[in-house]
Amino acid sequence: MTDDLDAQLRPATAEEWPALVRAMSDAFGNTPSGPHLDSVPPVAEMDRSLVLWDGDRLAATSGIYSRSLTVPGAVVPCAGITWVTVSATHRRRGILTAIMRRQLTHLHEQQREPVAALWAAEFPIYGRFGYAPATSRGNLTGRTERLRLRSDVDLGSGRVDVVPKETYQAAATAVHEQLRRFVPGNLERDLRWWDRILRDEKDDRDGATELRYLLHTEADGSVTGYAAYRLKSARTDGGEPDSTLIVEEVRATRPPAYAALWQLMLSIDLVRTVRAPMLSPDDPIRLLVTDGRALHASPVDALWVRLVDVDRALAARRYPTPIDLVIEVSDEFCPWNAGRWRVSGHPAGGYCGRTDLDPDLVLGIEELSAAYLGGVSLGTLHAAGRVTEVSPGAVTLASTAFSWPVTPWCPDEF
Ligand SMILES: CC(C)(COP(=O)(O)OP(=O)(O)OC[C@H]1O[C@@H](n2cnc3c(N)ncnc32)[C@H](O)[C@@H]1OP(=O)(O)O)[C@@H](O)C(=O)NCCC(=O)NCCS
């Protein structure tokens, strides 16, 4: 291995996939499992991977998935960064930095995705590269004896059925496709991604059952909601049932369908605890129950976002209130973003271009990336000293225009 790390990075071949799997498992400290140990999984894009070999040892791995990310008012191409590992023997020599630089430079030069996103194994890794948490998962949990739906909740006239996986996947795909375009942070799911999401490996169940699938069907036969959950059975020392229901996903196009799916899940015999780790901290279930305190949320950072190109990314989203101001952005890692940008936008469109005008706000790329999906307030970042207001009132104006009525949320870890 030489000092010129960039020159040694190259895409992996399909034949090298088993070596990638081993290297990733070593770095993440798990035992490789699943159907794709020896063959490249359908979601993988080997030509977008970058690896570094040191002799016959695979020292570093990384990949990019070509995804579509919902942002406020639009859907944009998004580079889903994945497979990031550097072996224990090669860490802290700048290999990750070289990978990050190559990925972002390439995306910029080739005018590929204007935005990159990832799930961080550890919080302190990615901020230095301009990534910031832009969504949270709610980690909801509560005891079922306190989780009753309000008496005024409309449960509609539909039906909830337990269905086989194949029936579920087809119907859930259609429901998801209707919903995902309106929730910033959501990602598209084609057949390959649905297959991966529903793979349900035994090793990933942590002692719980396999997934059980529910569909909500209206009186006219249309499917308006779906849910997938597992059960983890347990008993107290006194022999009382103490099982946990783990909600993997629950979504519906109509409020009564959503309520009906929850009503069924909250009434399953022997269950005493409900957990929903991946749901939004702002999930409507919190407003459906009689005792809002009974469902605890402990939000954790979820999808991290990085604007690859400030101008392309800001022009791609929509703004709920009119905005026209100048931001001065610092971005040491991607210097093409540094400088002053005029941002204007409204509910039907956005514009962002270079300007020499004096700035109204000064901020770093991390802060802008955090605020991009509308879930992190520029006002809060200002209160933390991470955004500087030059023109009086600019923070209020920008915070309002960068917000969005739908809380960003990403249920798909990759
Ligand atoms: C995280 C990982 C990829 C870092 O790779 P690396 O090649 O050692 O990173 P670099 O040498 O480029 O480090 C760049 C900087 O980030 C810091 N850094 C890297 N990983 C860090 C971590 N986990 N926590 C805190 N800081 C970290 C380094 O200290 C260094 O800081 P410096 O520039 O101030 O010296 C590697 O340690 C790893 O594979 N870990 C296990 C798997 C994992 O967590 N992967 C990430 C999946 S999202």
The ligand as an SDF file (V2000), in Angstrom:
LIG
                    3D

 48 50  0  0  0  0  0  0  0  0999 V2000
  -15.3430    4.1910   10.8080 C   0  0  0  0  0  0  0  0  0  0  0  0
  -14.1760    3.7380    9.9060 C   0  0  0  0  0  0  0  0  0  0  0  0
  -14.7420    3.4850    8.5040 C   0  0  0  0  0  0  0  0  0  0  0  0
  -13.1390    4.8620    9.8750 C   0  0  0  0  0  0  0  0  0  0  0  0
  -12.1860    4.5950    8.8780 O   0  0  0  0  0  0  0  0  0  0  0  0
  -10.6970    5.2380    8.9510 P   0  0  0  0  0  0  0  0  0  0  0  0
  -10.0350    4.9300    7.6600 O   0  0  0  0  0  0  0  0  0  0  0  0
  -10.0410    4.8400   10.2040 O   0  0  0  0  0  0  0  0  0  0  0  0
  -11.0320    6.7970    8.9940 O   0  0  0  0  0  0  0  0  0  0  0  0
   -9.9750    7.9610    8.6940 P   0  0  0  0  0  0  0  0  0  0  0  0
   -8.5910    7.4960    9.0130 O   0  0  0  0  0  0  0  0  0  0  0  0
  -10.2080    8.5050    7.3310 O   0  0  0  0  0  0  0  0  0  0  0  0
  -10.4490    9.0140    9.7770 O   0  0  0  0  0  0  0  0  0  0  0  0
  -10.7850   10.3420    9.4950 C   0  0  0  0  0  0  0  0  0  0  0  0
  -11.0750   11.0590   10.7790 C   0  0  0  0  0  0  0  0  0  0  0  0
  -12.2870   10.5350   11.3360 O   0  0  0  0  0  0  0  0  0  0  0  0
  -12.0540   10.1200   12.6740 C   0  0  0  0  0  0  0  0  0  0  0  0
  -12.8410    8.9430   12.9060 N   0  0  0  0  0  0  0  0  0  0  0  0
  -12.9190    7.8610   12.1170 C   0  0  0  0  0  0  0  0  0  0  0  0
  -13.7540    6.9580   12.6620 N   0  0  0  0  0  0  0  0  0  0  0  0
  -14.2030    7.4880   13.8130 C   0  0  0  0  0  0  0  0  0  0  0  0
  -15.0770    7.0230   14.8130 C   0  0  0  0  0  0  0  0  0  0  0  0
  -15.6550    5.8100   14.7340 N   0  0  0  0  0  0  0  0  0  0  0  0
  -15.3300    7.8220   15.8670 N   0  0  0  0  0  0  0  0  0  0  0  0
  -14.7520    9.0370   15.9450 C   0  0  0  0  0  0  0  0  0  0  0  0
  -13.8990    9.5330   15.0100 N   0  0  0  0  0  0  0  0  0  0  0  0
  -13.6270    8.7550   13.9630 C   0  0  0  0  0  0  0  0  0  0  0  0
  -10.5740    9.8200   12.7290 C   0  0  0  0  0  0  0  0  0  0  0  0
  -10.0840    9.8900   14.0370 O   0  0  0  0  0  0  0  0  0  0  0  0
  -10.0090   10.8870   11.8460 C   0  0  0  0  0  0  0  0  0  0  0  0
   -9.9300   12.1100   12.5680 O   0  0  0  0  0  0  0  0  0  0  0  0
   -8.7240   13.1410   12.3660 P   0  0  0  0  0  0  0  0  0  0  0  0
   -8.8040   13.5360   10.9130 O   0  0  0  0  0  0  0  0  0  0  0  0
   -9.0690   14.2410   13.2910 O   0  0  0  0  0  0  0  0  0  0  0  0
   -7.5020   12.3670   12.6830 O   0  0  0  0  0  0  0  0  0  0  0  0
  -13.5130    2.4290   10.4330 C   0  0  0  0  0  0  0  0  0  0  0  0
  -13.0020    2.6800   11.7190 O   0  0  0  0  0  0  0  0  0  0  0  0
  -14.4620    1.2560   10.4870 C   0  0  0  0  0  0  0  0  0  0  0  0
  -14.5770    0.5290    9.5120 O   0  0  0  0  0  0  0  0  0  0  0  0
  -15.1630    1.0100   11.6280 N   0  0  0  0  0  0  0  0  0  0  0  0
  -16.0390   -0.1260   11.7940 C   0  0  0  0  0  0  0  0  0  0  0  0
  -17.2110   -0.1660   10.8040 C   0  0  0  0  0  0  0  0  0  0  0  0
  -17.9680    1.1420   10.7730 C   0  0  0  0  0  0  0  0  0  0  0  0
  -18.3160    1.7090   11.7940 O   0  0  0  0  0  0  0  0  0  0  0  0
  -18.2530    1.6180    9.5480 N   0  0  0  0  0  0  0  0  0  0  0  0
  -19.0470    2.8020    9.3290 C   0  0  0  0  0  0  0  0  0  0  0  0
  -20.3580    2.3400    8.8210 C   0  0  0  0  0  0  0  0  0  0  0  0
  -21.5510    3.6470    8.7380 S   0  0  0  0  0  0  0  0  0  0  0  0
  1  2  1  0
  2  3  1  0
  2  4  1  0
  2 36  1  0
  4  5  1  0
  5  6  1  0
  6  7  2  0
  6  8  1  0
  6  9  1  0
  9 10  1  0
 10 11  2  0
 10 12  1  0
 10 13  1  0
 13 14  1  0
 14 15  1  0
 15 16  1  0
 15 30  1  0
 16 17  1  0
 17 18  1  0
 17 28  1  0
 18 19  1  0
 18 27  1  0
 19 20  2  0
 20 21  1  0
 21 22  1  0
 21 27  2  0
 22 23  1  0
 22 24  2  0
 24 25  1  0
 25 26  2  0
 26 27  1  0
 28 29  1  0
 28 30  1  0
 30 31  1  0
 31 32  1  0
 32 33  2  0
 32 34  1  0
 32 35  1  0
 36 37  1  0
 36 38  1  0
 38 39  2  0
 38 40  1  0
 40 41  1  0
 41 42  1  0
 42 43  1  0
 43 44  2  0
 43 45  1  0
 45 46  1  0
 46 47  1  0
 47 48  1  0
M  END
$$$$
